[in-house]
Amino acid sequence: MSKKEKRWRRFYLLLMIFFYAIYVPVSILEWLAGDGGIPITAVVVGMALPYMRKNHLQQIQVKQDQGS
């Protein structure tokens, strides 16, 4: 695993922790409390983030294998 891939894995880990531990629960609680609208952004990003991570890391691995 290259340094670039390790940095991106750490970035995605921190991003996912922030998103799933803070952003999604807060937006759902606001929606349930009636203070905000339906949390469409939280739902869409929550479903897309793992796929984006997987695709990006796969691209990094392919570029690394081509460079070797």
C-alpha positions in Angstrom: 0.0 0.0 0.0 1.5 3.3 -1.0 1.7 6.4 1.1 -0.9 8.2 -1.1 -3.4 5.4 -0.5 -2.7 5.4 3.2 -3.4 9.1 3.4 -6.6 8.8 1.4 -7.8 5.9 3.6 -7.2 8.0 6.7 -9.0 10.9 5.1 -12.0 8.8 4.2 -12.0 7.3 7.7 -12.2 10.7 9.3 -14.8 11.9 6.8 -17.0 8.9 7.5 -16.7 9.2 11.2 -17.7 12.8 11.1 -20.5 12.2 8.6 -22.1 9.1 10.3 -21.4 10.1 13.9 -22.3 13.8 13.8 -23.9 15.1 10.6 -26.5 12.4 9.9 -27.8 12.1 13.5 -28.1 15.8 13.9 -29.9 16.3 10.6 -32.3 13.4 11.4 -33.0 14.8 14.9 -33.7 18.2 13.5 -36.1 16.7 11.0 -37.8 14.7 13.7 -38.1 17.8 16.0 -39.7 19.7 13.1 -37.0 22.3 12.8 -35.8 21.3 9.4 -36.9 19.7 6.1 -36.3 16.1 5.1 -32.6 15.4 5.3 -32.2 14.5 1.6 -28.5 15.6 1.5 -27.6 13.4 4.5 -29.4 10.4 3.0 -27.8 10.8 -0.5 -24.3 11.4 0.7 -24.7 8.7 3.4 -25.5 6.1 0.6 -22.9 7.5 -1.9 -19.9 7.9 0.4 -18.9 4.3 0.7 -19.1 3.8 -3.1 -17.1 7.0 -3.8 -14.4 5.8 -1.3 -14.2 2.3 -2.9 -14.0 3.7 -6.5 -11.4 6.3 -5.6 -9.1 3.8 -3.7 -9.5 1.4 -6.6 -8.4 4.1 -9.1 -5.3 4.8 -6.9 -4.4 1.1 -6.8 -4.7 0.8 -10.6 -2.5 3.9 -11.1 0.0 2.5 -8.7 0.1 -0.9 -10.5 0.6 0.8 -13.9 3.4 2.9 -12.5 5.3 -0.1 -11.2 
